[in-house]
Amino acid sequence: MSQLSLELSAFSNGIIRKEGRTCDCIPTTATIMPFFLCCIRKNTAMSLHDDTDLDRWEAYEEEFDAPRRSRHGPRKDGQSAKQARAQAARKREEMVEASGLEAGFVTTYQPARFEAEWLLSSLRSFYDQELITDVLANVKGGKEASVYLCAGHPTTGHELLAAKVYRPRQFRSLRNDAMYKEGRAVLTADGRPVKETDHRTMRAIGKKTGFGVQVAHTSWLMYEFTSLERLRQAGAAVPQPVAVNDNALLMSYCGDAGMAAPVLQRVQLDRDESTRLFNEVLWNIEIMLQLGLIHGDLSAYNILYWEGNITLIDFPQVTNASGNRNARAILRRDVTRVCDYFASQGVPGDADMITDELWRRYVALHPDDQAADESVIVFQSTADEDF
């Protein structure tokens, strides 16, 4: 029996193993699903293709998933709604202690109560792997994720690191991502595509079960991590990815201990610097297209500015340039937003003309002609660096 099956069986029998101790308990709807989700998140990579675990998970989810049960039915345990909420809050605090303070992961940054549980559990693996030693501050809050400033472990070579942590689904405002997903395979926790013959996983995603939603979320996050790896290797101005887990991405930090790099939208540039940075952004768009990628949400709000340099961020919605019917429209939108910002800084640009030329050079051409064009650009880039 797999580790996941053992943990689920233990909990269903009323036994929780915690820090080497066992204690009898009565599983309730308010407490059992967080435990199951924790088990699934911890074992997703291991059991993604384990049919026994998938069957067991789907059966448990049907029985215990609170949102699927009537809110107005009688409570068999005699608790009022207020008592149930209080009990759930106590369980969350216990989970925070188990994943954080009791295990030695003490942070300088003091998260709010609702934030503490998912923050510490999301970053715990980075602490255990000796990638970070502390969480210092929340530097950016968002609808889908928040970014935290972390102290890097000396072995990483980074004094400071940025951790992008996704918010729990109930607190998350997700964009409509169907347009971006077209032409993209579903990625597992190790960055590999899910096999087309893995019908159980694809069925879970289609039915939007708890397991299916977690797989889709992992894929969304892995696209950002793998895209950063590819772009960084190609010389693009993006953060250096360091590590990833099922709910967080660790990468290089742009800024210093006192201030995070501002987004370009908040920066006023002079004409010469605007011209230089406009050309640099277009060059990064070309690098993406060389790899068959389109950012998908590029604007002055997703470009950081620090000491005269830019860094492009936020890549989970990265789009397949050749396998997505919306690719050209998405590219045009990215280019238009970039041109709009730089026009406000005194640098005009024809977004339609730039988009059409980029599309012609990197997407619409025959593959052999495209490869020849890319070799010319690589040669020009090398010559510029030598100069």
C-alpha positions in Angstrom: 0.0 0.0 0.0 1.3 3.5 -0.9 2.2 6.1 1.7 -0.9 8.1 0.6 -3.2 5.1 1.1 -1.7 4.5 4.6 -2.2 8.1 5.6 -5.8 8.2 4.3 -6.7 4.9 6.0 -5.2 6.0 9.3 -7.2 9.2 9.3 -10.4 7.5 8.3 -10.0 5.1 11.3 -9.7 8.1 13.6 -6.0 8.2 14.1 -3.7 11.1 13.3 0.1 10.7 13.4 1.7 14.0 14.5 5.3 14.4 15.4 5.7 10.7 16.2 2.6 10.6 18.5 -0.8 9.1 17.8 -4.1 10.4 19.2 -7.7 9.3 18.8 -10.0 11.7 17.1 -13.3 11.9 15.4 -13.0 13.0 11.8 -15.5 15.6 10.8 -16.2 17.4 7.5 -14.5 20.5 8.8 -11.3 18.7 9.6 -11.1 15.7 7.2 -10.8 17.6 3.9 -7.8 19.8 4.9 -6.0 16.6 5.9 -6.9 14.9 2.7 -5.8 17.9 0.6 -2.5 18.0 2.6 -1.9 14.3 1.8 -2.8 14.7 -1.8 -0.5 17.8 -2.2 2.3 16.0 -0.5 2.0 12.8 -2.6 0.8 14.2 -6.0 4.1 13.7 -7.7 4.5 10.2 -6.3 0.9 8.9 -7.0 -0.1 10.8 -10.1 -0.3 7.6 -12.1 -1.3 5.3 -9.2 -4.8 4.0 -10.1 -5.5 2.7 -6.6 -4.8 6.1 -5.0 -6.9 7.9 -7.6 -9.9 5.6 -7.0 -9.6 6.0 -3.2 -9.2 9.8 -3.5 -12.3 10.2 -5.7 -14.3 8.0 -3.3 -13.3 10.0 -0.3 -13.9 13.3 -2.1 -17.5 12.3 -3.0 -18.2 11.4 0.7 -16.5 14.2 2.5 -16.1 17.3 0.3 -18.1 19.9 2.3 -19.0 22.2 -0.6 -20.9 19.3 -2.3 -23.1 18.6 0.8 -26.1 20.6 1.7 -25.4 23.5 4.0 -29.0 23.3 5.4 -29.0 19.7 6.4 -29.0 18.8 10.1 -25.6 18.4 11.8 -25.2 14.9 13.2 -22.6 16.0 15.8 -24.9 18.5 17.4 -22.6 21.5 16.7 -23.8 24.9 15.7 -22.3 26.6 12.7 -20.4 29.0 15.0 -19.0 26.0 17.0 -18.0 24.3 13.8 -16.1 27.4 12.5 -14.3 27.7 15.9 -13.3 24.1 15.7 -12.0 24.5 12.2 -10.0 27.6 13.3 -8.4 25.6 16.1 -7.5 22.8 13.7 -5.9 25.4 11.3 -3.8 26.8 14.2 -2.6 23.3 15.0 -1.6 22.7 11.4 0.3 26.0 11.4 2.2 24.9 14.6 2.9 21.5 13.1 4.3 22.9 9.9 6.0 25.9 11.4 6.9 26.9 14.9 7.1 23.5 16.4 9.3 22.2 13.6 11.8 25.1 13.9 10.6 27.3 11.0 10.4 30.6 12.8 10.0 33.7 10.5 10.8 37.4 11.0 7.7 38.2 9.0 4.6 37.7 11.1 1.7 36.7 8.8 -1.9 37.3 9.6 -3.9 34.4 11.0 -5.6 33.5 7.7 -2.3 33.8 5.9 -0.1 31.8 8.3 -1.3 28.3 7.5 -0.8 28.3 3.8 2.3 30.5 3.9 4.3 28.3 6.2 3.2 25.1 4.6 3.9 26.4 1.1 7.5 27.5 2.0 8.3 24.7 4.4 10.0 22.5 1.7 12.3 25.4 0.8 13.4 25.7 4.4 13.9 21.9 4.7 16.0 21.9 1.6 18.2 24.7 3.0 17.3 27.1 0.3 15.9 29.8 2.6 16.5 30.6 6.3 13.8 33.2 6.9 10.8 35.0 5.5 11.5 38.7 5.9 8.5 40.6 4.4 5.6 40.5 2.0 6.7 42.6 -0.9 3.7 42.2 -3.2 0.1 41.0 -2.7 -2.0 39.9 -5.6 -5.3 38.3 -6.6 -3.8 35.0 -7.3 -0.4 35.0 -5.5 1.7 37.0 -3.1 5.5 37.5 -3.3 7.6 37.3 -0.1 11.2 38.4 0.5 13.2 35.6 1.9 16.7 35.2 3.3 18.6 32.9 1.0 20.7 30.0 2.5 24.4 30.6 1.9 24.5 27.5 -0.4 22.2 29.1 -2.9 24.6 32.0 -3.6 21.8 34.5 -3.1 21.5 36.7 0.0 17.9 37.5 -0.8 15.3 35.4 -2.7 11.7 36.0 -3.8 9.1 33.4 -3.1 5.9 33.6 -5.1 3.2 31.8 -3.1 -0.3 31.1 -4.5 -3.2 31.9 -2.3 -5.7 29.1 -1.3 -8.4 28.5 -3.9 -11.1 30.1 -1.7 -9.1 33.3 -1.5 -7.9 33.3 -5.1 -9.3 35.3 -8.0 -8.3 33.3 -11.0 -8.3 34.7 -14.5 -10.0 32.9 -17.3 -7.1 30.7 -18.3 -8.7 28.6 -21.0 -7.5 30.9 -23.8 -3.9 30.4 -22.7 -4.0 26.7 -22.1 -4.9 25.8 -25.6 -2.0 23.9 -27.2 -0.4 23.3 -23.8 0.1 19.8 -22.3 -0.7 19.3 -18.6 2.6 19.2 -16.7 3.2 17.1 -13.6 5.1 18.2 -10.5 8.4 17.2 -12.1 7.7 19.3 -15.2 6.8 16.4 -17.5 3.7 16.2 -19.6 0.9 14.0 -18.4 0.6 11.0 -20.8 -2.4 11.1 -23.1 -3.2 7.6 -22.0 -3.6 8.7 -18.4 -7.3 8.9 -18.7 -8.0 9.0 -15.0 -6.0 12.2 -14.5 -7.5 13.8 -17.5 -11.0 12.8 -16.3 -10.3 14.3 -12.9 -9.2 17.6 -14.5 -12.3 17.6 -16.7 -14.6 16.9 -13.8 -12.8 19.5 -11.6 -12.5 17.1 -8.7 -10.2 18.2 -5.8 -7.4 16.1 -7.3 -8.1 17.4 -10.8 -8.0 21.0 -9.7 -4.7 20.4 -7.8 -3.1 18.8 -10.9 -4.3 21.7 -13.1 -2.9 24.1 -10.5 0.5 22.3 -10.4 0.6 22.4 -14.2 -0.1 26.2 -14.2 2.8 26.7 -11.7 5.2 24.4 -13.5 4.7 26.3 -16.8 6.0 29.4 -15.1 9.0 27.6 -13.6 10.0 25.8 -16.8 9.5 28.9 -18.9 11.8 30.9 -16.6 14.4 28.1 -16.9 14.3 28.2 -20.7 14.2 31.9 -21.0 17.0 32.4 -18.5 19.2 30.0 -20.5 18.4 31.9 -23.7 19.6 35.2 -22.2 16.2 36.8 -21.5 15.8 39.4 -18.7 13.8 37.2 -16.3 14.3 36.1 -12.7 16.6 33.1 -12.1 14.4 30.2 -11.0 15.8 28.4 -8.0 13.1 25.8 -6.9 9.5 25.0 -7.1 7.0 23.0 -5.1 3.2 22.3 -5.4 2.2 25.9 -4.4 5.3 28.2 -4.5 8.1 29.3 -6.8 11.5 30.4 -5.5 13.5 32.7 -7.6 16.1 35.5 -7.6 15.0 38.8 -6.0 15.1 42.2 -7.8 15.7 45.0 -5.4 17.5 45.3 -2.0 16.6 44.6 1.6 14.9 48.0 2.0 13.0 48.1 -1.3 11.7 45.8 -3.9 12.1 46.9 -7.5 9.1 48.9 -8.7 7.1 48.0 -11.7 7.9 50.0 -14.8 4.4 51.6 -14.8 5.5 53.6 -11.7 8.7 54.8 -13.2 9.2 58.0 -15.2 12.1 57.6 -17.7 14.0 60.2 -19.8 13.8 59.9 -23.5 17.2 58.2 -24.0 16.6 55.5 -21.4 13.0 55.0 -22.7 14.3 54.3 -26.2 16.9 51.8 -24.8 14.5 50.0 -22.6 11.8 49.9 -25.3 14.2 48.1 -27.6 15.2 45.8 -24.8 11.6 44.8 -24.1 11.1 44.0 -27.8 14.2 42.0 -27.9 12.9 39.9 -25.0 9.7 39.4 -26.9 11.8 38.1 -29.8 13.6 35.7 -27.5 10.3 34.3 -26.3 9.1 33.8 -29.9 12.3 32.0 -30.8 11.4 29.5 -28.1 7.8 29.3 -29.4 6.4 31.3 -26.4 4.3 34.4 -25.9 4.1 36.0 -22.4 0.3 36.4 -22.5 0.0 39.2 -19.9 2.9 41.5 -20.7 2.6 45.2 -19.8 4.4 47.8 -17.8 2.9 46.2 -14.7 4.7 42.9 -15.3 8.1 44.5 -15.9 10.4 45.4 -13.0 12.8 48.3 -13.1 16.0 48.4 -11.0 19.1 50.5 -11.5 18.5 51.0 -15.2 17.6 47.4 -16.0 14.4 45.6 -16.6 13.1 42.2 -15.5 10.1 40.5 -17.0 7.9 38.6 -14.5 4.7 36.6 -14.2 4.8 33.7 -16.7 2.2 31.2 -15.6 -0.1 32.0 -18.6 2.7 31.7 -21.1 1.2 30.8 -24.4 2.2 28.3 -27.2 2.9 30.5 -30.2 2.2 27.8 -32.8 -0.4 25.6 -31.1 -2.9 28.2 -29.9 -5.5 29.8 -32.2 -5.5 32.9 -30.1 -1.7 33.3 -30.2 -1.5 36.2 -32.7 -4.2 38.2 -30.8 -2.4 37.5 -27.5 0.9 38.7 -29.0 -0.8 41.8 -30.4 -2.2 42.7 -27.0 1.2 42.2 -25.3 2.9 44.5 -27.9 0.2 47.1 -27.8 0.4 47.4 -24.0 4.2 47.8 -24.2 3.9 50.4 -26.9 1.2 52.3 -25.0 3.6 52.7 -22.0 6.6 53.8 -23.9 4.5 56.2 -26.0 3.7 57.9 -22.6 7.4 58.2 -22.1 8.0 59.9 -25.5 8.9 56.8 -27.6 6.3 56.1 -30.3 5.8 52.6 -31.7 3.4 51.1 -34.2 2.0 48.1 -32.3 0.3 46.5 -35.3 3.3 46.8 -37.5 5.6 45.4 -34.9 3.2 42.5 -34.2 2.9 41.6 -37.9 6.6 41.7 -38.4 7.3 39.5 -35.3 4.6 37.0 -36.4 6.0 36.8 -39.9 9.5 36.2 -38.7 9.0 33.7 -35.9 5.6 32.0 -36.4 4.3 32.2 -39.9 7.5 31.3 -41.7 8.5 27.8 -42.8 10.6 26.2 -39.9 13.8 26.3 -42.0 13.4 29.9 -42.8 12.6 30.7 -39.2 15.8 28.9 -38.1 17.8 31.0 -40.5 16.3 34.2 -39.1 17.1 33.1 -35.6 20.7 32.4 -36.4 21.1 35.9 -37.8 19.7 37.4 -34.6 21.9 35.2 -32.4 24.9 36.3 -34.5 24.0 40.0 -34.2 23.5 39.6 -30.4 26.9 38.0 -30.0 28.5 40.7 -32.1 26.9 43.4 -29.9 28.2 41.8 -26.8 31.7 41.6 -28.2 31.5 45.2 -29.2 
